[in-house]
Each structure stands twice: as structure tokens, then as C-alpha cells.
Amino acid sequence: MNPIQDISAFVEHLDSLRQAAHIPGISVAIVKNQAIILAFGLGYSDIEHHVPATAETLYNIASVTKPISAVAALRLVEAGVLDLDRPLAEYSEWAAFCAKFSRQPSVFARGLRCQPPIHTVRHLLSHTATGTPGSQFSYNPVLYSWASRPIMAVADTSFSNLVERYVFAPAGMTRSARIHRDLPLREDLAKFLALPYRVGVSGVIECSPMPPLQGDGAAGGVITTVLDLAKFDIALDQGLLISGGSRAAMMAPIRTSNGELLPYGLGWFVQEYEGRTLVWHSGWWEDAYSALYLKIPFLDLTFIVFANSEGVWWRNPLDRAEVQRSEFAQAFLRAFVDD
């Protein structure tokens, strides 16, 4: 097939995956050599009013926020404001939070040990805070979210302001916003937000409630488009947000004291696929939104897909990185990466 036919077949395959997963709408962008080479939407952002999903449709990207938050944190590290390895107990309310949270029945509180008080921002941003800090990976959005608190303490401003200043503005992400309990989505953007959907008990797609607003945390809270996340991707790779050294450190797997490489860096899953490194993050709001942001560094290639249901999510385990289990990732890898 010629390239146009290849692209057409890829788009058709994604649409078949969308329909099979009962996703009302998806938006997709592909970046190659720091330029957007493809961007489109399939299906509907609003079924009831027949509003099509496009590359300009906004979505709640849930945990795909984490790489964005990590960039803001590393920008403060470069400025000498934040020390990733300073014990949290020295400059935040970590001790009180840890004592309270560690007694909760949540799976994310399991294995959290508050003594000795040696936890750091690095442990939170790398999901290595449970057990002996730094010794094991266990994906923990609650602790990642809490990382915004010590970051705000040293920066003396809100976390949302930091993301706007150090990420959205320099990357030119004009159709992106942070949201939290005290910061609703701007009216000029709200009308472009895809409505969330779920599959009801009868098997019919139905509109679902908007996800509840959270605190000003680092784990989620970004509303954006695939085109704006592509701008973030390009700015990150061009060194416009953080230095090349910081970027490399962020995307490098954490190494434990015994030399074991873990499947996460700072804000990114990191794994090997057929001898090549993949760097990625997924996002999931139950019965509402899902997303995948996948970078193929050796090809300077990026795949971004957002959905207005949980249909892109594939239940990645909490202790491993297995993006190849995603049918959307598989489709992209077969079309653009595999020999």
C-alpha cells in the first residue's frame, strides 16, 4: 500500500477499535521529528447534539497530567527552588498526612511506612514511596497527587499557577487548563469539552456525570486537546520547558539501591518493547474519560489518543508497565514502529 492507503487503514482500524470498545468519540495526534503529522477525531464528543470529536475537542486527561506535573517540578529543580531528595518531613505536613493516610483501607495506603521519615518528592513522583522508600515500584496516584503540597510550599504559589507558568505558557498550550475544587474550567473552554459517557447496565451508551473536582494536586486536573498535548510534546523534546539533561533523567527508569531498574521514571512509565525503549502514560477516569500518551524515543515519534469514555484504558497493573496490552497502542506500534 502507498502511504496514504497506510494512513487510511490505520484510521479505519482505530475507528473499529473505538466502536468495539463502545467509545462515543476519540481524538488522535501523531508527532514525528517534533512536528504534528496527523491529527483527527472519530465519533462524537456529544452524541445527543451530534457534535463530532475533532483534534480541537477538549478532554479530561486524568493521569496523563503526571508528565506535565513532573516537568513543572523539574523546572523548579533547575531553578534551585526544589530539592527532590530533601526529606518531606523537614518542610511540609508529610508526617501528619502519612500517619493518617497509612491507616486507611485504601490499596494505595498499603505498605506505606511513616518511620523513619525519609520520604522525598522523588519517591512520590516515581511511585517508590511504599515499603522501604526507593526500593520498589507501586503505582500510587494518591501520593503522586500529594507531591503538589511540598512543591507549592517551596514555590509559594499554587500548583496550577506553576503548570501555567512553566508548561502551558512556554509550550503555547492556549486550549489547556488546570481544574480543581477552587478553579472550575474557564467558560471559553467549557463549551468544547467532550461529554463523558459509559456503557449502562443494558449495554447502551449513556451520558455519565462529570468527574468530581479534586484538590490542586499533581496527579490529575488537566483539561486539554490532542493538539495542545502535541505542543507540549514538541516543546519538551526541543528543550523549551526543561533542559535535555532533566528530560533524560525524567524518562530514565528509577534504579534501586540493589541495582534493579523499575518501570517508571519521574512522571513516566518506561519499558522495553522488542529491544527498544517506550516511554508513556495512561489516564483513566472511571465511566468518563481515558487517554494514552506514548513516546517512541528512538524514532522521535509520539502517539496521543483521548476518549470520552473509559474505553482506551486497559487495566495496566499497579506494579508493571505493559503498554503493549493496549489495543490502541498495538495498532500504532504495528502501523508505525514494527518492521
C-alpha positions in Angstrom: 0.0 0.0 0.0 1.1 3.6 -0.6 1.5 5.9 2.5 -2.0 7.4 2.0 -3.5 4.0 2.0 -1.5 3.0 5.1 -2.8 6.0 7.0 -6.3 5.4 5.8 -6.1 1.8 7.0 -4.7 2.9 10.4 -7.5 5.4 10.9 -10.1 2.8 9.9 -8.6 0.3 12.4 -8.7 2.9 15.2 -12.3 3.6 14.4 -13.1 -0.1 14.6 -11.4 -0.3 18.0 -13.4 2.7 19.1 -16.7 1.1 18.1 -15.7 -2.2 19.6 -14.9 -0.5 22.9 -18.2 1.5 22.8 -16.4 4.8 22.9 -18.5 7.7 21.6 -15.5 9.7 20.4 -11.8 9.8 20.2 -9.2 12.4 19.2 -5.8 11.4 17.9 -2.5 13.2 17.2 0.8 11.8 15.9 4.1 13.7 16.2 7.2 12.8 14.2 10.5 14.7 14.4 8.9 17.3 16.5 6.1 18.2 14.0 2.5 17.2 14.0 2.0 14.9 11.1 -1.6 13.7 11.7 -4.5 14.9 13.9 -8.1 13.9 13.7 -11.2 12.9 15.6 -13.6 10.0 15.2 -17.1 9.7 16.5 -18.9 12.2 18.7 -17.9 14.4 21.6 -21.6 14.9 22.3 -23.9 12.2 21.0 -27.2 13.9 21.8 -26.3 17.0 19.9 -24.3 15.3 17.1 -21.1 17.2 17.9 -18.2 15.4 16.2 -15.0 14.7 18.0 -12.1 16.6 16.4 -8.4 17.4 17.1 -9.7 20.5 18.9 -12.0 18.7 21.3 -11.1 19.1 25.0 -10.9 16.1 27.4 -10.1 15.5 31.0 -6.8 13.6 30.5 -6.7 12.3 34.1 -3.3 10.7 34.9 -1.7 11.9 31.6 -1.4 15.0 33.7 1.5 13.3 35.6 4.2 14.0 32.9 3.1 17.7 32.8 3.4 17.9 36.6 6.8 16.3 36.6 8.0 19.0 34.1 6.8 21.7 36.4 8.6 20.1 39.3 11.9 19.7 37.4 11.7 23.3 36.3 11.8 24.3 39.9 14.7 21.9 40.5 16.6 23.6 37.7 15.9 27.0 39.3 17.3 25.8 42.6 13.9 26.1 44.4 13.1 22.4 44.8 15.3 19.6 46.1 13.9 16.2 45.0 15.8 14.4 47.7 15.2 16.6 50.8 13.0 14.7 53.4 9.4 15.9 53.1 9.1 16.0 56.9 11.5 18.9 57.0 9.3 21.3 55.1 5.8 20.0 54.7 2.9 18.4 56.6 4.0 14.9 55.4 4.3 13.4 58.9 0.7 14.2 59.8 -0.6 13.1 56.4 1.4 9.9 56.3 0.2 8.9 59.8 -3.4 9.5 58.9 -3.3 8.0 55.4 -1.3 4.9 56.3 -4.2 3.8 58.5 -6.8 4.0 55.6 -8.1 0.8 54.0 -7.2 2.1 50.5 -5.0 -0.1 48.4 -2.8 3.0 47.9 -2.1 3.1 51.7 -1.0 -0.5 51.8 2.7 -0.8 52.7 3.2 2.9 53.5 5.6 3.2 56.4 6.0 6.6 58.1 9.1 5.8 60.1 11.8 6.6 59.6 10.7 9.9 58.0 12.9 9.7 54.9 10.3 10.1 52.1 11.1 12.7 49.4 9.4 14.3 46.4 11.4 11.9 44.2 9.8 8.9 46.0 6.3 10.4 45.3 6.9 11.3 41.7 8.4 7.9 41.0 5.8 5.8 42.8 8.5 4.4 45.1 7.2 5.7 48.4 5.6 2.4 49.8 7.6 -0.2 51.5 11.2 0.9 52.1 11.2 4.2 50.1 13.0 3.8 46.8 13.1 0.0 46.9 10.0 -0.9 44.8 7.5 0.4 42.3 3.8 0.6 43.1 1.7 3.0 41.1 0.1 5.4 43.6 -1.9 8.3 42.3 -2.8 9.5 45.9 0.8 10.0 46.9 1.7 11.5 43.5 -1.1 14.0 43.9 0.1 14.9 47.4 3.5 15.9 45.9 2.0 19.2 44.8 1.9 20.3 48.5 5.7 20.4 49.2 6.2 21.8 45.7 3.7 24.6 46.5 5.4 25.2 49.8 8.8 25.9 48.3 7.4 27.8 45.3 5.0 29.9 47.4 2.2 29.7 44.8 -0.5 27.3 43.7 0.4 24.2 41.7 -1.9 25.3 38.9 -0.1 28.6 38.6 3.2 26.7 38.3 1.8 24.5 35.5 0.5 27.6 33.7 3.8 29.4 34.1 6.3 26.6 33.3 4.3 24.4 30.9 1.2 25.9 29.3 2.6 29.3 28.5 6.0 28.4 27.1 4.6 25.5 25.1 1.8 27.6 23.6 -0.9 25.5 25.1 -3.7 28.0 24.7 -6.5 25.5 24.8 -5.4 23.8 28.1 -6.4 24.5 31.7 -6.0 23.2 35.2 -9.1 22.5 37.1 -9.7 21.8 40.8 -12.2 22.5 43.6 -11.4 26.2 43.6 -10.7 26.5 39.9 -13.6 25.5 37.5 -13.0 25.2 33.8 -13.0 28.5 32.0 -16.2 29.3 30.2 -14.5 29.9 26.9 -13.1 26.3 27.0 -16.1 24.5 28.7 -18.2 24.5 25.5 -15.5 22.5 23.7 -15.2 19.8 26.4 -16.3 16.3 25.3 -19.2 14.9 27.4 -18.3 11.8 29.4 -20.1 8.5 28.6 -20.3 5.0 30.0 -21.9 1.7 28.9 -25.0 1.3 31.0 -26.3 -1.9 32.6 -28.5 -2.5 29.5 -25.4 -2.3 27.3 -26.4 1.1 25.8 -24.0 4.0 25.8 -25.3 6.7 28.2 -24.1 10.1 29.3 -22.3 9.9 32.7 -21.7 12.6 35.4 -18.6 14.8 35.1 -15.8 13.6 37.3 -15.8 15.3 40.7 -13.3 18.2 41.1 -10.3 17.3 43.3 -7.7 19.4 45.1 -4.8 21.2 43.4 -2.8 18.0 43.1 -0.1 16.7 40.8 -1.8 13.5 39.7 -4.6 14.9 37.5 -6.6 18.1 36.8 -5.6 19.0 33.2 -8.1 19.6 30.5 -6.6 19.8 27.1 -6.7 18.7 23.4 -4.5 16.3 21.5 -3.1 19.2 19.6 -2.1 21.0 22.7 -0.5 17.9 24.2 1.3 17.6 20.9 2.6 21.1 21.5 3.8 20.0 25.0 5.5 17.0 23.4 7.3 19.2 20.9 8.3 21.8 23.4 9.6 19.1 25.8 11.7 17.5 23.1 13.0 20.8 21.8 14.3 21.8 25.3 11.8 24.7 25.7 10.5 23.5 29.0 13.4 21.8 30.8 17.0 21.0 29.9 17.9 17.9 27.9 19.5 16.5 31.0 16.4 17.0 33.1 14.3 15.4 30.3 16.6 12.4 30.1 16.5 12.0 33.9 12.7 12.2 33.9 12.4 9.4 31.3 15.1 7.1 32.8 13.9 4.2 34.9 14.5 4.6 38.6 17.3 2.4 39.8 17.0 0.9 43.3 19.9 0.6 45.8 20.5 -3.0 44.7 20.7 -2.0 41.0 17.2 -3.1 39.9 15.6 -0.9 37.2 12.0 -0.1 37.9 9.3 0.5 35.2 8.9 4.3 36.0 10.9 7.4 35.9 9.6 10.8 37.1 6.1 11.1 35.8 6.6 8.4 33.0 6.2 4.7 32.6 9.4 3.3 31.0 9.6 -0.1 29.4 11.3 -2.2 26.7 9.4 -3.3 23.6 11.3 -5.7 21.3 14.6 -4.3 22.5 13.5 -0.6 22.2 12.5 1.8 25.0 9.0 3.1 25.2 8.0 6.0 27.4 4.3 6.6 28.1 1.5 7.4 30.4 -2.2 6.4 30.5 -5.1 8.3 32.0 -8.4 6.9 33.4 -11.5 8.4 34.9 -13.9 5.6 35.6 -17.0 5.8 33.4 -15.9 9.1 32.0 -12.6 9.6 30.2 -9.4 7.8 29.2 -6.2 8.7 27.4 -2.8 7.4 26.2 0.4 9.3 25.6 3.1 7.1 24.1 6.6 8.2 23.0 8.9 6.1 20.9 12.2 8.0 21.5 14.4 6.0 19.1 12.1 7.1 16.2 11.3 10.6 17.6 7.7 9.5 17.3 4.7 10.2 19.6 1.1 8.8 19.6 -1.7 10.6 21.6 -5.3 9.4 21.9 -8.0 10.8 24.1 -11.5 9.3 24.6 -14.8 10.4 26.2 -15.3 7.1 27.9 -13.0 4.7 29.8 -12.6 2.6 26.6 -9.0 3.4 25.9 -7.9 2.2 29.4 -6.7 -1.4 29.6 -6.2 -2.0 33.3 -2.4 -1.8 33.4 -1.2 -3.5 36.6 0.0 -1.3 39.5 3.4 -2.9 39.6 4.4 -3.1 36.0 4.4 -1.2 32.7 2.6 -3.1 29.9 1.5 -0.6 27.3 1.6 -3.4 24.6 -1.6 -4.7 26.2 -3.5 -1.6 24.9 -5.2 -2.4 21.7 -4.8 1.3 20.6 -1.0 1.1 21.4 -0.8 -2.2 19.5 -2.4 -0.6 16.4 0.0 2.3 16.5 3.1 0.1 17.0 2.1 -2.2 14.2 1.5 0.7 11.8 4.4 2.9 12.6 7.1 1.0 14.6 7.2 -2.7 13.8 9.3 -3.8 10.8 
